[in-house]
Amino acid sequence: MDKKNSTVFFYILATLALLLFDTGLHGDDYIVISNLEKSDTLGFLNLEGARIMAFNIVTYYSFWWSYFLLGNEYQWGYDLIKIVAHAISIFFVYKFSTDYLPKDRAVLVSLIFILYPLHDTTAYWYMTAPYILIPATILYAHHLIRNNKTMLGFFVSMLGAFSYYISPPYIFGLSLIFLFEKNFKKAIIFVTPGVLYVAYYFWIKLHYVGVERRINSDLGVLDFFKQMLIQPLSFLESAIGPSYWLKVFYAIESISLVSVIIIALISVFAFIKIGSFSKAPNMSKSLYIGLISVLILSFGMYALTGLYSHSAFNLGNRSTVYGSLFIAFLLVTFLPANKKAVAFLLIVFLAPVFGLSDHWKSWNANQKIVIENIKNNQELKAIEIDSTLIVTGNIYSKLGPFAHIEFFSMPWSVSAIFKDSVRTKNIVALTPYVVINDDYLIDPKFGGKYSLENKLYVYESEDDLVREISSKDVPELIKQQPIIVRHWVQ
């Protein structure tokens, strides 16, 4: 690596550290840590408490060991792993991109794809860091095979394929690049790990009980085609419709003063150097076909689950990562080397990236305070074992008016956070979908049922207050909760 490349890599690594450090744990991280606390080393190695990861065997042993060893106490360790994973991902995507673009544009493609604000979840939520590292690994395998490093490329492709069930669209889609170029031998070498993984997936699905099933066996033909219509429409709305531009606006609104200074320095440097930036090349037809195929295959994969549509907000925005690869190449391929292009990227990419980083850091700090309050609240510890505890506040972070990062929105996260501080197991957060039915609070989304005939308590998480209430107070309590906006159509 020459001096110039070393300098570029240093600045990228420093920027990643600024963006990712102190972004912490979120969502399902808490329940996985709670489950793995019950395991010893042998239990961890045997996937006890994490049977779903039988589908994602490489990711389990390369990422989930930190849940087992670090727990909740050493969050800096998770942030360090995020930084390393993103640095590796940027390098891998860069190497793939150099097969089609000049080096300066290849660097830009890798940065835009890896840090694209549309799927900020993959940057800051530890559990979904593989959503970036896996496609990057598969892209790198493609690069190795293209450049006749066949054995190493096949091995890297195997690692990528068996890392997670998100891998098939990448492997099957990108294999079409070789097919279009009539390089059938390389296509077979590259796609074989994907075929083996699909066979492995169905073998696990058929022979093991208790693993998550991603294919909806009750999905009919009409339902599948309905989902196939929803998938591209929801992606387009998230990626180029009002959702993305609203996200950009409120992300920029969240920027801290330190981030403003860093953005200003990067922008000044870009304006000075733009004259030496390479000219926009013609986009390879085979690459175009491969990237479009990845996106279409991802629509098919999500349609088979019947569970997901695309969104720019919430932890579910990880699903937009497939299309973001195509968008990154489109932006960089057609981007002219002038100051208008720099200003455009500043608004749609650079500023939102730093704003979202600040938002996640702020929410992580808030989560730590709430969790510490729960641990230290003696009134929570005094609540009777057969009572019902209703939790209000901190359901989601607020990015402008929009609910963004989940906290108490999922019952398993609530259980994991409260488990050592409250004796009762009847704990329910007042999410928008909780309703009263007879003498129960019902959570129709996740199937929870909580008796209102028990002694009732409310924990106001924003004020760290516990108070006893009667069942007659619950309807009014529900009415008092703020409206949660998850999409602009609301």
C-alpha positions in Angstrom: 0.0 0.0 0.0 1.5 3.3 -1.1 1.6 6.5 1.0 -1.4 8.0 -0.7 -3.6 4.9 -0.2 -2.4 4.7 3.4 -3.5 8.2 4.1 -6.9 7.7 2.5 -7.4 4.5 4.6 -6.4 6.3 7.8 -8.9 9.1 7.2 -11.7 6.5 6.4 -10.9 4.6 9.6 -10.8 7.8 11.6 -14.2 8.8 10.2 -15.7 5.3 10.9 -14.5 5.6 14.5 -16.1 9.1 14.9 -19.4 7.8 13.4 -19.7 4.4 15.1 -18.1 4.7 18.5 -20.6 5.1 21.4 -23.6 4.0 19.3 -24.1 1.0 21.6 -26.7 -1.8 21.7 -30.2 -1.7 20.4 -33.3 -3.9 19.8 -32.8 -7.6 19.9 -29.2 -7.2 21.2 -30.7 -7.2 24.7 -32.7 -10.4 24.5 -29.8 -12.3 22.9 -27.5 -11.2 25.7 -30.1 -12.3 28.2 -30.5 -15.7 26.6 -26.8 -16.4 26.3 -26.2 -15.4 29.9 -27.8 -18.8 30.7 -25.3 -20.7 28.6 -21.8 -22.0 29.4 -19.1 -22.2 26.7 -20.3 -25.6 25.5 -23.9 -24.3 25.3 -22.8 -21.3 23.3 -20.8 -23.5 20.9 -23.9 -25.8 20.5 -26.2 -22.8 19.7 -28.2 -23.2 22.9 -30.6 -20.2 23.2 -30.0 -19.2 19.5 -31.3 -22.0 17.3 -32.2 -19.6 14.6 -28.5 -19.1 14.0 -28.2 -22.6 12.6 -29.1 -20.9 9.3 -26.4 -18.3 9.8 -23.6 -20.4 11.2 -20.6 -18.2 10.1 -22.2 -15.0 11.5 -23.0 -16.8 14.8 -19.4 -17.7 15.5 -17.9 -14.5 14.1 -20.3 -12.0 15.6 -22.4 -13.5 18.4 -19.4 -14.5 20.6 -19.4 -10.9 21.8 -22.9 -11.3 23.2 -21.7 -14.3 25.2 -18.4 -12.8 26.4 -19.1 -9.0 26.6 -22.7 -9.0 27.8 -24.1 -5.6 28.6 -21.1 -4.3 30.4 -18.5 -3.7 27.7 -20.3 -1.8 25.0 -17.1 -0.3 23.6 -16.3 -3.8 22.4 -19.3 -3.9 20.2 -18.5 -0.5 18.8 -15.0 -1.6 18.1 -16.2 -4.6 16.2 -18.6 -2.4 14.2 -15.7 -0.2 13.2 -13.5 -3.1 12.1 -16.4 -4.8 10.2 -17.1 -1.6 8.3 -13.5 -1.0 7.5 -13.2 -4.5 6.0 -16.5 -4.0 4.2 -15.3 -0.7 2.6 -12.1 -2.4 1.4 -14.0 -5.4 0.0 -16.5 -3.3 -1.9 -13.7 -1.0 -3.1 -11.8 -4.0 -4.6 -15.0 -5.2 -6.4 -15.6 -1.7 -7.7 -12.1 -1.3 -9.2 -13.1 -4.0 -11.7 -15.5 -1.5 -13.2 -14.5 2.0 -12.1 -11.4 4.2 -11.6 -10.0 3.9 -8.0 -11.3 7.3 -6.8 -14.8 6.4 -7.8 -14.4 2.9 -6.4 -13.7 4.4 -3.0 -16.8 6.6 -3.3 -19.0 3.7 -4.2 -17.8 1.7 -1.2 -18.4 4.6 1.2 -21.9 5.4 -0.2 -23.0 1.8 -0.1 -21.7 1.0 3.3 -22.8 4.2 5.0 -25.9 5.0 3.0 -28.4 6.8 5.2 -31.3 4.7 3.8 -30.1 1.7 5.9 -28.5 3.4 8.9 -29.6 0.4 11.0 -26.8 -1.7 9.5 -24.2 0.8 10.7 -25.3 1.3 14.3 -27.2 -1.8 15.3 -24.7 -4.5 16.1 -26.9 -7.4 15.2 -27.3 -6.1 11.6 -23.6 -5.3 10.9 -23.5 -8.6 8.9 -26.0 -7.1 6.5 -23.1 -5.0 5.2 -20.2 -7.3 5.8 -21.8 -10.3 4.0 -22.6 -8.6 0.7 -19.1 -7.0 0.9 -17.6 -10.4 1.3 -19.5 -11.8 -1.6 -18.5 -8.9 -3.8 -14.9 -9.5 -2.8 -15.2 -13.2 -3.7 -16.6 -12.1 -7.1 -13.5 -9.8 -7.5 -11.1 -12.6 -6.6 -12.7 -15.1 -9.1 -12.7 -12.5 -11.8 -9.0 -11.9 -11.3 -8.3 -15.7 -11.5 -7.7 -16.2 -7.7 -10.1 -19.1 -8.0 -9.5 -21.1 -4.9 -9.4 -18.1 -2.5 -12.5 -16.7 -4.3 -14.4 -19.9 -3.9 -13.5 -20.1 -0.2 -14.5 -16.4 0.4 -17.8 -17.1 -1.5 -18.5 -20.0 0.8 -18.0 -17.8 3.9 -20.3 -15.2 2.5 -23.0 -17.7 1.4 -23.1 -19.5 4.8 -23.0 -16.3 6.8 -26.7 -15.4 6.7 -29.9 -16.1 4.9 -29.6 -12.7 3.3 -26.9 -14.1 1.0 -28.7 -15.9 -1.9 -29.9 -12.7 -3.8 -26.3 -11.5 -3.9 -24.7 -14.7 -5.0 -27.4 -15.6 -7.6 -27.7 -12.0 -8.8 -24.0 -11.3 -9.2 -23.4 -14.7 -10.9 -25.3 -13.3 -13.9 -22.5 -10.9 -14.5 -20.3 -13.8 -15.4 -23.1 -15.4 -17.3 -23.7 -12.3 -19.4 -20.0 -12.2 -20.2 -20.2 -15.8 -21.2 -17.7 -16.8 -18.6 -19.5 -19.9 -17.6 -16.7 -21.5 -15.6 -16.4 -18.5 -13.3 -20.2 -18.3 -13.0 -20.3 -21.9 -11.8 -17.5 -21.5 -9.3 -19.0 -18.3 -7.9 -22.6 -19.6 -7.7 -21.9 -23.1 -6.2 -21.7 -21.9 -2.6 -25.1 -20.2 -3.0 -26.6 -23.5 -4.3 -25.0 -25.4 -1.4 -26.4 -22.8 1.1 -29.9 -23.1 -0.2 -29.7 -26.9 0.1 -28.3 -26.5 3.6 -31.1 -24.1 4.5 -33.9 -26.5 3.5 -32.0 -29.4 5.3 -32.0 -27.4 8.5 -35.6 -26.3 8.0 -36.8 -29.9 7.6 -34.7 -31.6 10.2 -34.5 -29.2 13.2 -37.4 -28.0 15.4 -37.3 -24.6 17.0 -35.4 -22.7 14.3 -37.0 -19.6 12.7 -38.8 -20.3 9.4 -38.3 -17.5 6.9 -40.5 -19.0 4.2 -44.2 -18.6 4.9 -45.8 -22.1 4.2 -49.3 -20.5 4.3 -48.5 -18.0 1.5 -50.7 -18.5 -1.5 -49.9 -17.7 -5.1 -52.0 -14.5 -5.1 -50.5 -13.4 -1.8 -47.0 -13.9 -3.2 -47.8 -11.8 -6.3 -49.3 -9.2 -4.0 -46.1 -9.1 -2.0 -44.1 -8.9 -5.2 -46.0 -5.8 -6.1 -45.6 -4.2 -2.7 -41.8 -4.9 -2.5 -40.7 -2.6 -5.4 -43.3 0.1 -4.6 -42.2 0.3 -1.0 -38.5 0.3 -1.9 -39.0 3.1 -4.4 -41.0 5.2 -1.9 -38.3 4.6 0.7 -35.3 5.2 -1.5 -36.4 8.2 -3.7 -39.8 9.1 -2.4 -40.9 11.4 0.4 -39.6 9.0 3.1 -36.0 9.4 2.1 -36.1 13.2 1.8 -37.9 13.6 5.1 -35.2 11.4 6.7 -32.5 13.5 5.1 -34.1 16.7 6.5 -34.6 15.4 10.0 -31.2 13.7 10.1 -29.5 17.0 9.1 -31.6 18.7 11.9 -30.0 16.3 14.4 -26.4 17.2 13.6 -24.2 18.3 16.5 -21.7 21.2 16.4 -18.7 18.9 16.2 -20.2 17.1 13.2 -20.9 20.4 11.5 -17.2 21.3 11.8 -16.1 17.9 10.4 -18.6 18.1 7.5 -17.3 21.6 6.7 -13.7 20.4 6.6 -14.6 17.4 4.4 -16.6 19.7 2.1 -13.8 22.2 1.7 -11.4 19.4 0.9 -13.8 18.0 -1.7 -14.3 21.4 -3.4 -10.5 21.8 -3.6 -9.9 18.3 -5.0 -12.9 17.9 -7.3 -10.8 19.1 -10.3 -8.6 16.0 -10.1 -11.5 13.6 -9.8 -11.8 11.1 -12.6 -14.4 11.4 -15.4 -17.6 9.5 -15.2 -17.2 6.2 -17.1 -19.8 4.2 -19.0 -21.5 1.7 -16.7 -20.8 -1.9 -17.6 -23.9 -3.7 -19.0 -23.0 -6.9 -17.2 -22.7 -5.0 -13.9 -26.0 -3.3 -14.5 -27.7 -6.7 -15.1 -26.1 -8.2 -11.9 -27.1 -5.3 -9.6 -30.7 -5.2 -10.9 -30.9 -9.0 -10.5 -29.7 -8.7 -6.9 -32.5 -6.2 -6.2 -35.3 -8.2 -7.9 -34.2 -11.5 -6.2 -34.3 -9.7 -2.8 -37.9 -8.7 -3.6 -38.7 -12.3 -4.2 -37.0 -13.4 -1.0 -38.9 -10.9 1.1 -42.2 -11.8 -0.7 -41.8 -15.4 0.3 -41.7 -14.4 4.0 -44.9 -12.3 3.7 -43.5 -10.3 6.6 -41.5 -7.4 5.3 -42.0 -4.3 3.2 -39.3 -1.6 2.8 -39.1 1.5 5.1 -36.5 4.3 5.5 -37.3 4.4 9.2 -37.1 1.9 12.1 -34.7 -1.0 12.6 -36.4 -2.8 9.6 -34.7 -0.4 7.1 -31.9 -3.0 6.9 -33.9 -4.6 4.0 -33.1 -1.6 1.8 -29.4 -2.6 1.7 -29.9 -4.6 -1.6 -31.1 -1.7 -3.6 -28.6 0.7 -2.0 -25.8 -1.2 -3.8 -27.4 -0.4 -7.1 -28.0 3.2 -6.1 -24.4 3.7 -5.0 -23.2 2.5 -8.4 -25.7 4.7 -10.3 -24.8 7.8 -8.3 -21.0 7.4 -8.7 -21.2 6.2 -12.4 -23.2 9.2 -13.5 -21.8 11.8 -11.1 -20.0 14.6 -12.9 -16.7 15.9 -11.5 -17.9 19.4 -10.6 -18.9 21.4 -7.5 -22.6 20.9 -8.0 -22.0 17.1 -7.6 -20.2 17.8 -4.4 -23.0 19.9 -3.1 -25.5 17.2 -4.0 -23.6 14.5 -2.2 -23.2 16.8 0.8 -27.0 17.1 1.1 -28.1 13.6 0.2 -25.3 11.6 1.8 -22.6 13.3 3.9 -24.7 15.5 6.2 -27.4 12.9 6.8 -24.7 10.3 7.7 -23.3 12.5 10.5 -26.8 13.6 11.6 -27.9 10.0 12.0 -24.7 9.1 13.8 -25.5 11.8 16.3 -29.1 10.7 16.6 -28.0 7.1 17.4 -25.4 8.3 19.9 -28.0 10.5 21.7 -30.5 7.6 21.8 -27.9 5.2 23.1 -27.0 7.7 25.9 -30.7 7.9 26.7 -31.1 4.1 26.8 -28.2 3.8 29.2 -29.8 6.3 31.6 -33.2 4.5 31.4 -31.6 1.0 32.0 -29.6 2.4 34.9 -32.7 4.0 36.4 -34.5 0.6 36.1 -31.6 -1.2 37.9 -31.6 1.3 40.8 -35.3 1.9 41.3 -36.2 0.3 44.6 -40.0 0.7 44.0 -39.7 -1.5 41.0 -38.0 -4.2 43.1 -40.9 -4.0 45.6 -43.6 -4.8 43.1 -45.4 -8.0 43.9 -44.6 -11.1 41.8 -48.3 -11.6 40.8 -48.9 -8.0 39.7 -48.9 -6.4 36.2 -46.5 -3.7 35.3 -47.3 -1.2 32.5 -44.4 0.7 31.0 -44.8 4.1 29.3 -42.4 6.2 27.3 -39.2 5.3 25.4 -41.0 3.1 22.9 -39.0 4.6 20.0 -36.5 7.4 19.4 -37.9 10.4 17.6 -36.2 11.5 14.4 -38.2 14.7 13.9 -41.8 13.6 14.2 -41.0 10.0 13.2 -40.5 6.9 15.4 -37.2 5.5 14.4 -35.1 3.3 16.8 -37.0 0.7 18.7 -36.5 0.4 22.5 -39.5 -0.7 24.5 -41.6 -1.5 21.3 -40.8 -5.2 21.4 -41.9 -7.3 24.4 -38.8 -9.5 24.5 -36.6 -6.4 24.8 -38.8 -5.2 27.7 -38.5 -8.5 29.4 -34.7 -8.6 29.0 -34.2 -5.1 30.4 -36.6 -5.5 33.4 -35.8 -9.2 34.3 -33.3 -8.5 37.1 -35.2 -5.5 38.5 -38.8 -6.7 38.8 -40.1 -9.9 40.2 -43.2 -10.1 38.1 -43.1 -11.5 34.5 -46.3 -9.6 33.5 -44.7 -6.6 32.0 -46.2 -4.7 29.0 -45.1 -1.5 27.3 -48.0 0.7 26.0 -47.2 0.5 22.3 -49.7 1.8 19.8 -51.2 -1.6 19.1 -51.9 -2.6 22.7 -55.7 -2.7 23.3 -58.1 -3.6 26.2 -60.2 -6.7 25.7 -62.4 -7.8 28.7 -60.0 -7.8 31.7 -56.8 -8.0 29.7 -54.3 -5.8 27.9 -53.8 -7.6 24.5 -50.8 -7.2 22.3 -52.2 -8.5 18.9 -48.9 -8.0 17.1 -46.8 -10.2 19.3 -49.5 -12.3 21.0 -49.1 -10.9 24.5 -52.0 -11.1 27.1 -51.7 -9.3 30.5 -54.3 -9.4 33.2 -55.9 -6.2 34.5 -57.4 -8.1 37.5 -53.9 -8.3 39.1 -52.5 -5.4 41.1 -51.5 -2.8 38.6 -48.5 -0.5 38.5 -47.3 2.0 35.9 -43.6 2.7 35.3 -43.1 6.1 33.7 -39.7 5.5 32.1 -39.1 9.1 31.1 -39.4 10.3 34.7 -38.3 7.1 36.5 -41.6 7.0 38.5 -43.6 4.0 39.7 -47.3 4.4 40.7 -50.1 2.1 41.5 -53.3 2.4 39.4 -56.7 0.6 39.1 -58.0 -1.1 36.0 -60.4 1.9 35.6 -57.4 4.1 35.0 -56.0 2.1 32.1 -58.3 3.4 29.2 -57.3 7.0 30.1 -53.7 6.0 30.4 -53.8 4.6 26.9 -55.4 7.8 25.6 -52.7 9.9 27.2 -49.9 8.2 25.2 -48.5 10.3 22.4 -49.3 9.3 18.8 -46.4 7.3 17.3 -45.8 8.2 13.6 -43.8 5.5 11.7 -44.5 6.8 8.2 -45.5 10.1 6.6 -48.8 8.7 5.3 -50.0 8.8 8.9 
